[in-house]
Amino acid sequence: MFVPRREKRYNGTLEDNDDQPMTLQTRIHAINFVRKLSITSILFLLPLRFLALGFDGWQIGAIVSMFAVAPLLASFPTGWINDRLSMAGVIRGGLLAQGILLLGLAGIKSFPLMAAAFLLLGLANNVLDVSFNSLYYKDETAMDQNRKYGIYVFWIGLGPAVGIFAGGFLIRAADFRLYLAVLAAATLFVVAAVRRLDHVKFHRVSLREYGRNILRKKTLLFILFVFILALHWGVEGTVFSPFLQRAFGLKDLGLSMFISIGLFFLSFAAVLIGFLKFNLRANKRLLLLAMFLSGAGFALMAVVRNAAVSLIFNVVHQVGDGALGALLTLFTSRLFEKRSIGGSAGLAQSMPILGQMAGAMIFSPLGYRFGLQYPFIICGGLLALNALFGAVLFRRIEY
């Protein structure tokens, strides 16, 4: 595993951690790899099962929106608990819920039950996202910030790449039910790794302080910047795999390889950010370039009619997304103080999720009615324009 070398922890003085069999960061990366291998994989591949079950474009969009709407309910309460009470208990509960729900998906065939299951999966995933982000933001290991967050996003991105690639083989050899059972087992297996995660101090933070953190101009504009980016997450969760199937005739293994190759590049783009020394001005330029590459690749992959060329543009898109993941996580860590970053970042994270929900509800029906290529083209164009918005934003406001 490519993990940070055992660093010395900074708590006013440097202390050697060599007596610990697994460092805090290593434990976080291992759990993130497995849980994202499980949850993100199904978001890419299950739309094909939805079509086989007879769901239409509106229903698929509604199911994915249920997954996306969950953070509106859970982000802030989870972050508040992370700041004041506990992280390990919340993480353990989230992993157990995710594993059980993945196992239950195998037997669900009706639209209402599938929508309900995805709402609960979204809640479990959001609880884990917010808690691990809070834990990582609060960790005081002394290391370069680009390296810290590049490695963090690398493991989050590598999990889905491996999961989707393996999923192609499992689905081809058996069916979706076996695939879901394997993902559930993997998720439940890592619950044991949750022990000894509460290595941070907890603070009493007032609701007023959280409100001030979010309602600042710089925070609201940053949230808008990420909201526009999030629109394409809804497209990926509703029409990506059906588009590849209809446009290029890809099925099972071929489709899984197309998606997973792009995600491998996403994870390595994130870790490349970690090899660059932290430089605020350079990071801002890289962020804008990554946004443009993400949008251009996303649009162009749907314009061409050759699978190999489309794959190249998908790689361009995913390279942009990987760099964006590392840099946006880094910039979020700079927006708030450590004592209140759990609830504040949780609130900030819940807002762009509306973008994912909007993307699913708008572009899924549009794609299935007029052509699956149009959601990619429209969202890609919006991301490219978002780079221009970001250029103005970062010039006027210091982050």
Secondary structure, 3 states (H helix, E strand, C coil): CCCCCCCCEECCCEECCCCCCCCHHHHHHHHHHHHHHHHHHHHHHHHHHHHHCCCCHHHHHHHHHHHHHHHHHHHHHHHHHHHHCCCHHHHHHHHHHHHHHHHHHCCCCCHHHHHHHHHHHHHHHHHHHHHHHHHHHHCCECCCHHHHHHHHHHHHHHHHHHHHHHHHHHHHHCCHHHHHHHHHHHHHHHHHHHCCCCCCCCCCCCHHHHHHHHHCHHHHHHHHHHHHHHHHHHHHCCCHHHHHHHHHCCCHHHHHHHHHHHHHHHHHHHHHHHHCCCCHHHHHHHHHHHHHHHHHHHHHHHHCCCHHHHHHHHHHHHHHHHHHHHHHHHHHHHHCCHHHHHHHHHHHHHHHHHHHHHHHHHHHHHHHHHCCHHHHHHHHHHHHHHHHHHHHHHHHCCC
